[in-house]
Amino acid sequence: MACNSVNILKIITLAFILLYPTIVFGECVCDVEATSQDNNQQEALKYKVIAIASILVAGAFGVSLPLLGKKVPALRPENDTFFMIKAFAAGVILATGFVHILPDAFDNLTSPCLVENPWGDFPFSGFVAMMSAIGTLMIDTFATGYYKRQHFHCKLNKQLVDEEMANEHAGHVHVHTHATHGHAHGSTDSSYQELALSELIRKRVISQVLELGIVVHSIIIGISLGASESLDTIKPLLAALSFHQFFEGMGLGGCISQAEYKSRSMAIMAAFFSLTTPVGIAIGVGISSVYKENGPTALIVQGVFNSASAGILIYMALVDLLAADFMNPILQSNRRLQLGANISLLLGAGCMSVLAKWA
């Protein structure tokens, strides 16, 4: 189940990576920055290579930290420190959606380079973000329900087979009575297992949908950085995006850790996240001669995908991360832990919001 879901996620993202550059080769009608005399292509290329290495290391380190919970006691999900780390990471993801991505989407879809009708007559950014959040809710519920039904259907068939075999081998009433008594005790344990499995399925769906939203955004910002030839744009983005990927990686890594995938699946998801922005930068470098970020097609594509990504991240941060943890009985019964989680949330949102000044 986990491998199939990870493979589907990889296929969707690879299709987006391949299609995105081909649909933004539109003509440029508002090419303001193209005439800048400060651009130095060789110097810019050097900083782009540094950005690829820096962002790759930062993203890999950030997403790997929570995955080391089995080796580091303080990072284990049952530890109080883990709640504060997750709250910090959720604040980062929430600020990414509200402060970083959504304003960019509004800028893209309200640009003077786009025709007034329909782009100036309707708030498409907010609408797409809202529909994206609703779509994420639907995917969340349908996927969770599907996996639950699939598991319980298999389990029901197994129980029927076991009961038939037990009836065939029942020798007399005394043996059957003891078998039934044992089954009653086993049913209690089974209900706990079903509850734990239901929670695990939900955590796996959350981790996959969250990674999809982050990956889409990461590819777009990577291509934008790679296609830029302005040192004034690239230099601040290099440092800001490194921190950006580190914090986002912590949030995603926490979700992957709680989903309890096999080591191979966790490694694939972590590597996939770490590589998306560097791959986006490499694509941007390759298409920099034809990519026009102020072209109508590029603005529309960036705006729509940024809006959709913002809707996904905002929904995931509020509903699947913060609401689930902050309503947890463990957190609510411990005033000190509750205060620490709230402070961590504000710190995460604050740190990511400050980075919006440069990225």
JOWOUR-V296293 format. One record per backbone hydrogen bond with DSSP energy under -0.5 kcal/mol. NH is the residue of the N-H (numbers start at 1). CO is the residue of the C=O. E is the energy in kcal/mol with one decimal. If there is no record, write none. Layout:
NH,CO,E + NH,CO,E
//
This chain:
5,1,-2.0 + 6,2,-2.3 + 7,3,-2.4 + 8,4,-2.2 + 9,5,-2.2 + 10,6,-2.2 + 11,7,-2.3 + 12,8,-2.4 + 13,9,-2.2 + 14,10,-2.6 + 15,11,-2.2 + 16,12,-1.9 + 17,13,-2.6 + 18,14,-2.2 + 19,15,-2.2 + 20,16,-2.6 + 21,17,-0.7 + 22,18,-0.5 + 23,19,-1.2 + 23,20,-0.8 + 24,21,-0.8 + 29,27,-0.6 + 32,30,-2.1 + 35,32,-0.7 + 36,33,-1.6 + 40,229,-0.7 + 44,40,-2.9 + 45,41,-2.5 + 46,42,-1.7 + 47,43,-1.8 + 48,44,-2.0 + 49,45,-2.1 + 50,46,-1.9 + 51,47,-2.3 + 52,48,-2.3 + 53,49,-2.0 + 54,50,-2.9 + 55,51,-2.7 + 56,52,-1.9 + 57,53,-2.2 + 58,54,-2.5 + 59,55,-2.7 + 60,56,-2.3 + 61,57,-2.6 + 62,58,-2.5 + 63,59,-2.4 + 64,60,-1.5 + 65,61,-1.4 + 66,62,-0.6 + 67,63,-0.6 + 68,64,-0.8 + 68,65,-1.3 + 69,66,-1.4 + 70,67,-0.6 + 71,68,-1.5 + 72,68,-2.6 + 73,71,-0.6 + 75,72,-1.6 + 76,73,-1.5 + 79,76,-2.0 + 82,79,-0.8 + 83,79,-0.8 + 83,80,-0.6 + 84,80,-1.2 + 85,81,-2.2 + 86,82,-2.7 + 87,83,-2.2 + 88,84,-2.3 + 89,85,-2.5 + 90,86,-2.6 + 91,87,-2.1 + 92,88,-1.8 + 93,89,-2.3 + 94,90,-2.6 + 95,91,-2.4 + 96,92,-2.1 + 97,93,-2.0 + 98,94,-2.5 + 99,95,-2.6 + 100,95,-1.2 + 100,96,-0.6 + 101,96,-2.8 + 102,97,-2.0 + 104,100,-1.0 + 105,101,-2.3 + 106,102,-2.3 + 107,103,-2.4 + 108,104,-2.5 + 109,105,-2.5 + 110,106,-1.1 + 111,108,-0.9 + 114,111,-1.8 + 118,116,-0.6 + 119,115,-0.6 + 120,116,-2.5 + 121,116,-0.7 + 121,118,-1.3 + 122,118,-0.8 + 124,122,-2.2 + 127,123,-1.9 + 128,124,-3.1 + 129,125,-2.3 + 130,126,-2.4 + 131,127,-2.6 + 132,128,-2.4 + 133,129,-2.2 + 134,130,-2.4 + 135,131,-2.7 + 136,132,-2.4 + 137,133,-2.1 + 138,134,-2.2 + 139,135,-2.7 + 140,136,-2.8 + 141,137,-2.5 + 142,138,-3.0 + 143,139,-2.6 + 144,140,-1.9 + 145,141,-2.6 + 146,142,-2.6 + 147,143,-2.4 + 148,144,-2.1 + 149,145,-2.6 + 150,146,-2.6 + 151,147,-2.2 + 152,148,-2.9 + 153,149,-2.3 + 154,150,-1.7 + 155,151,-2.4 + 156,152,-2.4 + 157,153,-2.0 + 158,154,-1.9 + 159,155,-2.2 + 160,156,-2.3 + 161,157,-2.0 + 162,158,-2.5 + 163,159,-2.6 + 164,160,-2.1 + 165,161,-2.2 + 166,162,-2.3 + 167,163,-2.4 + 168,164,-1.9 + 169,165,-1.5 + 170,166,-0.6 + 170,167,-0.6 + 176,172,-1.9 + 177,173,-2.4 + 178,174,-1.8 + 179,175,-2.1 + 180,176,-2.3 + 181,177,-2.2 + 182,178,-2.3 + 183,179,-1.9 + 184,180,-1.8 + 185,181,-1.5 + 186,182,-2.2 + 187,183,-2.0 + 188,184,-0.9 + 189,185,-1.3 + 190,186,-2.3 + 191,187,-2.0 + 192,188,-1.5 + 193,189,-2.0 + 194,190,-2.4 + 195,191,-2.0 + 196,192,-2.4 + 197,193,-2.5 + 198,194,-2.5 + 199,195,-2.0 + 200,196,-2.1 + 201,197,-2.6 + 202,198,-1.8 + 203,199,-2.1 + 204,200,-1.9 + 205,201,-2.1 + 206,202,-2.5 + 207,203,-2.2 + 208,204,-1.8 + 209,205,-2.5 + 210,206,-2.6 + 211,207,-1.9 + 212,208,-2.0 + 213,209,-2.1 + 214,210,-2.2 + 215,211,-2.8 + 216,212,-2.1 + 217,213,-1.5 + 218,214,-2.6 + 219,215,-2.4 + 220,216,-1.7 + 221,217,-2.3 + 222,218,-2.0 + 223,219,-2.5 + 224,220,-2.2 + 225,221,-2.1 + 226,222,-2.6 + 227,223,-2.2 + 228,224,-0.9 + 231,229,-0.6 + 233,230,-0.8 + 234,230,-2.3 + 235,231,-2.3 + 237,233,-1.3 + 238,234,-2.1 + 239,235,-1.1 + 240,236,-2.3 + 241,237,-3.0 + 242,238,-1.1 + 243,239,-1.9 + 244,240,-2.5 + 245,241,-2.8 + 246,242,-1.8 + 247,243,-2.6 + 248,244,-2.4 + 249,245,-2.5 + 250,246,-1.7 + 251,247,-1.8 + 252,248,-2.5 + 253,249,-3.1 + 254,250,-1.9 + 255,251,-1.4 + 256,252,-2.6 + 257,253,-2.5 + 258,254,-1.9 + 259,255,-1.5 + 260,256,-0.5 + 260,257,-1.0 + 261,256,-0.7 + 266,262,-2.4 + 267,263,-2.3 + 268,264,-2.2 + 269,265,-2.5 + 270,266,-2.5 + 271,267,-2.5 + 272,268,-2.5 + 273,269,-2.1 + 274,270,-2.4 + 275,271,-2.0 + 276,272,-1.0 + 276,273,-0.6 + 277,273,-0.6 + 278,274,-0.6 + 279,275,-2.7 + 280,276,-2.4 + 281,277,-2.5 + 282,278,-2.3 + 283,279,-2.5 + 284,280,-2.5 + 285,281,-2.5 + 286,282,-2.0 + 287,283,-1.8 + 288,285,-0.8 + 290,287,-1.4 + 291,287,-2.7 + 292,24,-0.7 + 293,291,-0.6 + 295,292,-2.0 + 296,27,-0.6 + 299,295,-2.5 + 300,296,-2.4 + 301,297,-2.5 + 302,298,-2.7 + 303,299,-2.6 + 304,300,-2.7 + 305,301,-2.4 + 306,302,-2.7 + 307,303,-2.3 + 308,304,-2.4 + 309,305,-2.5 + 310,306,-2.5 + 311,307,-2.3 + 312,308,-2.0 + 313,309,-2.5 + 314,310,-2.6 + 315,311,-2.0 + 316,312,-2.6 + 317,313,-2.6 + 318,314,-2.3 + 319,315,-2.8 + 320,315,-0.8 + 321,316,-1.6 + 322,317,-2.8 + 323,318,-1.8 + 324,319,-0.6 + 325,321,-1.8 + 326,322,-3.2 + 327,323,-1.3 + 328,325,-1.3 + 331,328,-0.6 + 332,328,-2.4 + 333,329,-1.8 + 334,331,-1.1 + 335,333,-0.5 + 338,334,-2.5 + 339,335,-2.4 + 340,336,-2.3 + 341,337,-2.5 + 342,338,-2.0 + 343,339,-2.3 + 344,340,-2.4 + 345,341,-2.3 + 346,342,-2.1 + 347,343,-2.5 + 348,344,-2.6 + 349,345,-2.5 + 350,346,-2.6 + 351,347,-3.0 + 352,348,-2.0 + 353,349,-1.9 + 354,350,-2.2 + 355,351,-1.4 + 356,352,-0.6 + 356,353,-1.0 + 357,354,-1.7 + 358,355,-1.7 + 359,355,-2.5
//
